[in-house]
Amino acid sequence: MLQLPRSADIPRIRKTLAVYKVSAIVTGSFLLLLCLMMVFRYGFGVDIELGGPGGFLALTPKDWIVAVNLSTVILIVHGWLYVIYLACDFVLWRLLGWTFGRFLLIALGGIVPLLSFFYERSVPRRVNAALDAVEVPA
């Protein structure tokens, strides 16, 4: 059964939604970088090196990297951005009374390439519709 959010939670929902929209775009962008990095690492056996002897950016075998391993940085940054994305998803799920299945589907946005860009558009529509139902006097 669908429950409407409480009026007292509306400001928190709006703030969380704003953070969610930004985190969906940034997390999705880093996920695309991560996919590219995986192709380089596992397809060609090289990592992305930043500021090494090969130039500003170079594709270098992992054992030969002497500067910043940008591939590892992309992995770490995407992981932490996904935590923020997932936290926003959790708060929206809890405050809006969504099903656990919807929570899991939105959580997939940080794992499935391009899905977070779709959810960045569809989740705010659903949240705003729920908020409009609460704010409009019956």
Secondary structure, DSSP 8 states (H G I E B T S, - for coil): ------GGGHHHHHHHHHHHHHHHHHHHHHHHHHHHHHIIIIIHS-EEEEEETTEEEEEE-GGG--SEEHHHHHHHHHHHHHHHHHHHHHHHHHHHT--HHHHHHHHGGGTSTTHHHHHHHHHHHHHHHHHHHHHS--
